[in-house]
Amino acid sequence: MNRIVSALALALSLASTSAVALADTGAPAQARHEKRAEQDKKFPMAGAEFQQMVAAHQAKAREHLEKRLADKKVPADKADAIRAKVAAKEAAVAAKVAEVVADGTVTLPEAKEVRALEHQGHRRPQGERAPKKS
């Protein structure tokens, strides 16, 4: 009798576990869809607004860089080299932004080009995660 009850309990637990695991709520796909819809609503965007947005992003990145350099106690000569590299990248992005806003409006594909230029040269492609430490 105990074997039958144990087997039945095991079967029920496996069935309920697999049913829960296989159930697809669709929440992540729905969230991605909503995020994309929100992003599409913002474009076409006024050129001045886009320039302000990019400038704010660059200021935040510069602030983060300075904080990291201070926290890691990077030597001055190395820190200057890093700052020069970042300044060159910011200049390239500023040139691209000027090109994109020349007509007064920025479309979504143009904004994606600027974003790709901003993220060019990162250690990992956008969206990739660092390997887990063992």
N, C-alpha and C positions, 0 to 999 in steps of 0.2 A: 504494500500500500504506500509506504514511504517513497519507494522508487517511482511510482506513478505520479504522486504529487510533486516530487522533485522534477521529474521530466516535464510535467505540465507547466510548472512554474518557470523552468528554463525556456521552454518553447514560447511561452507568453512574453517573457522578458526580451527574448531575441526578436520576436515579431514586432513588439512595440518599439524597440530600439531602432530596428531597421526602418520602420515606418517613419519615425521621427527624422532619421538621418536622410531619408530619401525625399522627404517633403520639401518642396521648393516654395518659399514664401514670395520670391520675386522682389524682395525689398532692395537688394543691392542694384539690380537692373533698373528698378523704378527710380532709385536715387540718382543713378547715373543719367537717366533720361531727363529727370527734373533739372539736374545741374546743367546739362547741355541746353535745355530749353531756356533757363535763366541766362546763360551765357549768350545765346543767340539773340535774346531780347535787347542786350546792351549794344548790339551792333546793327547798323553803322553808328559810330560814335563821333562826336565832334573832335576835331584835331587837337584843340587846346586841352580838352578834358583828358584825352589820351596821353598827351605830353605830361600833364600833371600826374597822371597815374604812374607812368614810367619813371618820372623823377622821384616820386615817393618810394617806389620799389627800389630804386638805386640808392636812395638815402638810407633806407632800412638795411639794405645789404651792406653798405659801407659801415654803418653803425655796428652791425653784427661782426663784420670783419675786424674792426678795431677792438671790439670786446674779446674776440677769439685771440687776437695777437697779444693782448694784454694778459689774458688768462693763461696762455701757453708760454708767456715770457719769451717771445721770439726775439732773437738779437736784432738790433736796429738795422744792420745792413740787409739782412734777410727780409725784414718787415718792409723796408723801402722797396726792395725788388718785387715783393708781392703787391704792394700798393701801386707800383708802376704798371704791373700786369693788369690789375683791376681797372686802373684808369684808362689803359688802352682799350680794354673791352667796353668800358662805359662810353668812350669816344666813338667806337664802332656802332654801338647801339644808338647813340644820339644821332649819328649820321643817318642810320636807317629810319629812325623816327622822323627826322626832318624830311626824308624822302617820302615816307608814308603819309604824313600830314600835309603835304604840299597842296593837295586839292581841297583841304578843309575837313574831310571826313575820313574815318578809318573803318575799313570793313574787317570782318572776322578773319579772312585769309591773310590780310596784311598784318593784323595783330599777331597771328600765329607765326608769321615770318619773324617779327620782332622778338617774340618769346623764344623761338628756336635759336636766334642769334644770342640772346641773353644766356641761354643754357648751354651754348656751345662751349666745349672744353671742360665740362664738369667731369669729375672722376667716373661717375656712373651715369648712364642715360637716365633721363627723367622717368620715374616710376619703378626703377629697379631698386631692390633692397640690398642692403649690405648682408653678407653671409653671416649666419648665426654663429656666435662663439660657442665652442664646446666646453 
